[in-house]
Amino acid sequence: MKCEGCGIKIQSIDENKSGYLPQNVLDEKIINNEKILCQRCFKLKNYNQLMPLDINSDFYPQLDKVLKDFKTVIWVIDIIDFDGTFRKDLAEKLKNKNVILIVNKIDLLPKSSALSEIKEWLFKKVRKYLNIKKDNIRMVSSKKGFGLQRVRKLITMTEKEKVLIMGVTNVGKSSLLNKLINKDITVSSYPGTTLNVIKTKLDQSNIEIYDTPGIEPNDRFCDILDIHSQVKMIPNKEITIQTLKADPDKYVFLSGLAYFKILEHGDYDLRPIFSIFMSQNIGIHITKEEKVEDILKNRKVAFPPYNEEFDYKKLKFNEYELNIKEGYDLSLPGLGWVSVKRGPLNIKLFIPEKMSYIIRKSMIKPKI
């Protein structure tokens, strides 16, 4: 017997291990023909409380084996963290599959965003790694229900038997699935909610959908932090935009995990103009050079981390000198991005080792 929320096998022996449900509760659920959720899923669903369990929920090593049985794969990514959720190694595994790319959380983009332009940007980016038709890229909001009817239609037009749904943690995969199947499975902001593959059916269809656990990267900025901080970083409303003129020698902190020094003016001695796109729960702070050392020690204005006990000494920061042209973004996976409206923007970037940055053409065309 498996948990209907996470797919793990139900057990009543050890409450500190996954799948636990007290025997008396399990018996009562069976007698009353009620939905069976493990204790972990029950607390997630009803109290948004994460139970600490010693489990290995990283599904990545099992992915190749599971993919062999599927022709059609629904790959869910997050538009707010495109570079952290559209993984090139995953694209390589899917190169011979019929991929439906679901681009979630478009409700969090600025209202002024031109979705048609963003979809064109997406198509140019992903077709380098996937053999995909533009119509197979669907921009949706699982929270608002936007775009889901077309996703259902696309699935039924391209597949008659079964599809696999996959994605990295916190892209909103389980929320999307709930809307597609019109059924309630365990949904939570916490990574690793789904522990095993769960089989269900597309609403008003005989097509089986197999839901997989979220794949856990380790190179996004949020991956440095504890699980509760990761949840808090996730935007739950439209992301904030802060537009600045660049003054040489000023420092810009983007959380406590990334900051940069502005090195010089752009062309014609005009100050560069750039916009920062990030969650409302990420601190953005501009300061003078003489204040940097104090911020690095105290970090009261640089957050996340939100935990005062976080040990910064374990982080080693690398330095990169960058020239970012007008019309390009500096993307920091798991954190946000900086878009240069008037450039170039010349900076020295400081980020923890093993973290990456990406220079890309602007996802949202700059307007001055």
N, C-alpha and C positions, 0 to 999 in steps of 0.2 A: 504494500500500500504506500502510495506516494502523496506528499503534500501537494495540494492543488494550487499553492502559491508559488513555490520555488522548485518543485519537482524532486526534492530529496526524499529518500525513503524514511517513512515514519518509524520512530522507535520510542519506547517508554522506559528505557533503562538508565540512560545517563543524560541529565538535564544540561550538562556542559558541552554536549556534542550536538551536531546539526541533526535536524529531524525530530527533535524531542517533543513529545506530547504526553502529558500524564495519562496513565492507563484508564482512569475513571472518566476522564474527559473524552478520550478516544472511543470508549465503549458507548458513552452517551451519544456522541456524534453518529456512530454507526447505527444505533437503535433508531434515532430520529431522522436518519437519512440526511444529515446536514453536511455542509461543506467541511472538509477536513483540512485544517491548516496547522502546520507545526507551530510551536510556541513562538519561535522567532518571527515567522510571517504574521502571526496574530498580533504581536506587539508592534510590528512595523505598520501593519494595516490600520490598527485602531489607535495607536498611541505615537506613531512615528518614532518609536524607540528601537534603537539597534542593540541587539544582544551580542556581546562579544563572544565569538566562538572560534575555536582553533580549527579553521577549515582552509583548504586550498581551493579558492574559487576561480583561479585563473584558467580560463577555458582555452587559451591560445594553443597549447600543445595538442589538444584533441581536435582542433578545427579541421585539419586536413582529412582525417578519418571520416568525420561527419559529412564534409562537403562532397565526398565521392557519391553519395546517394541522392544528390539533388542537381537538377538542371537549372532551376530558377532560384535565385537568392535575392532577398530583400535586404539591402545594406542601408542601415540608418546612420546618418551623420548629423552633426550639430553645426548649423550655419554660423553661430556665434564663435565656435571654435573649429573652423574648417580644418586648419592645419594640424590640430591635435586629434581629430576624429577621422579624417580621410587619410588612412594609413597606406603608404605605398606598398608595404609588405602584404597587406590584406588585398589590395588591388591585384597584386601578382597572383595570389591564390585564386582569384575570381576571373582570370583572363579568359577562360573557356566556358564561363557560365552566362546565362541570361540574367543580367543584373538589373534590378529595379532600385535605383538610388533614391532613398528618401532623405530629403534635406529638411530636418526638423527645426522647430523654434523660430520660424520666420516672424512670429508675432513679437519677438524681442528686438527685431531690427528697428531702427528709427522710422517713424511713420512716413518720412519724406523719401524713403528708399524706393528706387524704381526696380520692382521685382523682375521685370523683363530683362533689364540690364544685368542684374545679379545672376539670373539664370544663364545668360549668355556667357558671363564670366565663369560660372561653374562648369559649363560645358567645355569651354576651352581648357580649363584646368584638368578635368577628370579624363577627357578623351586621350590625354597623353599616356594614361595608365590603364584605361579600360576601353574595350570595344563596346561602346554604348550609344544607343540612339538618344537624341535630345529629349524625345517624348518619355523616355524611361527615367528621366530626372524629374522628380516630383517635389515641389516645395510645399511643405505642409506645416501646420501647427497642431500637434496632437492635443495640446491644452485647449485650443479654441475649436478644434474639429475642422479647421480649414484644409481643403484639398484632399480629404480622405475618401470622398466618393469616387474621385477620379483614380485614386490608388486602387480601390476595390475593383473598379472596371478594368484597370490595366492588368491586375493579377488574373482575373477571369479570362481576359483576352489572350494571355500568354501562357497560361498553365491550367491543366485540368486535374492534376492529381495532388501535388504537394509542393510547398515552398519552404525555404529556410529563412529565418529572420536573424540578423546578426548586427553587431556594432560594438564599439568600445563602451565602457561604463559611462553612465550619466548623459547619454544622448537622448533619453526619453523613449527608449525602445519599448519598454513594458507599457507605458502610457499609450503609445501608438497602437500596440497590439490589442489592448483593451477596447479601443474604439473600433478596430477592424473586426473583432470577433463578437463585439457587443456582449462581453462577458468580463467578470471581475477577477483578474489575477493580482497577485501581490505587486503593488507599485510603491516604490520608495525612492528618495533621493540618494540613498546610500549605495555605494558601489558594491557589486557582488550579491545583489538581492536574489537573482535567479541562479540556482546552484547546479541544476541539471537541465537537459533538454526537455521541454514541455511540449506535448502535442495537443493541438486544439484545432478548431475549424473556422474558416472564414465565414462571417455572418451571411446567412441566406445562400450557402454554397456547400458543396461536398469537398472542397479543396482543403487539405490539411495544412496547417501552419505549424512549423516546429520552431519554438522559441529557444534560443541559446543563451547561456550566461554572458554577461558583459565581459569583453576582453579588456584586460587591465594593462594599459601602457605604463611605463615608468619614466618617461622623458618629458611629460608636460609639467608646467610649473606647479599645478595643483597636486601632482603626484608626490611632491616633497612633503606635503602636509598630512596631518592626521585626518582620519575619515570625516570627523565632524567639521573641520575647517574646509574640506573639499565641498561638503554640502553647502556651507554658508557662502562659498564663492559663487555658486551657480546663480545666475541672474533669474529672478522670478517676475520681472517686469522689464519694460523696454530699457535697453542698455543706455548708459549715460554717454554723452559726447562733450568733451571739454576741448575747446579750440584755443590755441596759444600762439603768440608770436615769440620766436626764439631769440633769447638774449645770450650772447656768448658768455661762457663760463658759468651759466646757471645749470643746476642739476635738477633733473626731473625724476622723482621716485614713483614707480608704478608698483604698488605694494611694497613689502619689505624684501622681495625676492629679485627685483630688477630695477635698475636705475641707469640713467645716462647723463653725460655731460655734453652740453652744446659747445661745439668747438669754434665755429666762426659763422659769419654771415653768408647768405647765399649769393646769387648773382646780383650784380649791380648794387652791391652793398645794401640790399633790401633784406630785412629780417625774414627768415623762413616762417611760414605759417603751417601749423600741423594740428590735427585733431586726434584725441585719444578716445578710443571706443572700448569701454570696459563695464563690467557689472557695477551696480551701485554699491556693492559691498567690498569694493577694492579701493584702497586709499590712493589718491593721486596728490602728490605734494611737490611744489617747486621751491627751491631754496638756493641760497648762495653757498659758495664753496666752503666758507668757514663754518657753516652749520652741518656739513655732511658728516663729520666725525661724530658729532653729538647724536644725529639721527641714527647712525649705524650702531651706536651703543644703546640708545634708549628705544628707538623705533616706535614712539607713541603715535606718530602720524603716518607711519608706513605699515600698512596692514593689507592682507594677511601676512604672516600668521596672526591669529587672534589670541592664541595661547601665550601668556606671558612666560611660560616655562620653556618655550621653544628654544632650542640650543643653536644659536647662529654659528657657534664655533665649529660645528660639524660641516658647515658650508664653505667651500672654497670658490671664490668668484673669479671667473675669467674675464678678460677685457678684449673688446673688439672695436676697432675704428671703422665706422661705416659712413658711406656717402649714399644717402637715400634721395633719389630724384623725385621731382614733382610728379604726382600721379602714381606714386608707389606707396606700399604699406610696409611697415616693420611689424611682422606678426610674431607674437610670443605665445606659442601653443599652451592652452590651459589658462591663459591670463587675459588676452585681448590683443588689440593692435593699435598702431600709430599710423595715421594716414597723412602724407605730406601734400598740402594744398598749394604751397608756394615753396619752391626749393632751389637748390638742393639743401637737405638738412644733413649737416656733418656732425656726428656725435661720437663719443666713446661710450660704448655700452658695457655694463657690468651685469653679468648673470652667473648663477651657480654652474659649476662644471657639470657636464652631462645634460644640461638644458640646452635647447637649441633656439635659434631665431631664423626667420625666413623673410627674405625680401621678395615681394610679389607686386604685380600690378594691382592698383587699388580695387577692392571689391565694390566699394561704393564710390562712384566718380566724384572727385572733389569739386565743390562749388565755393567760390569766394564771394 
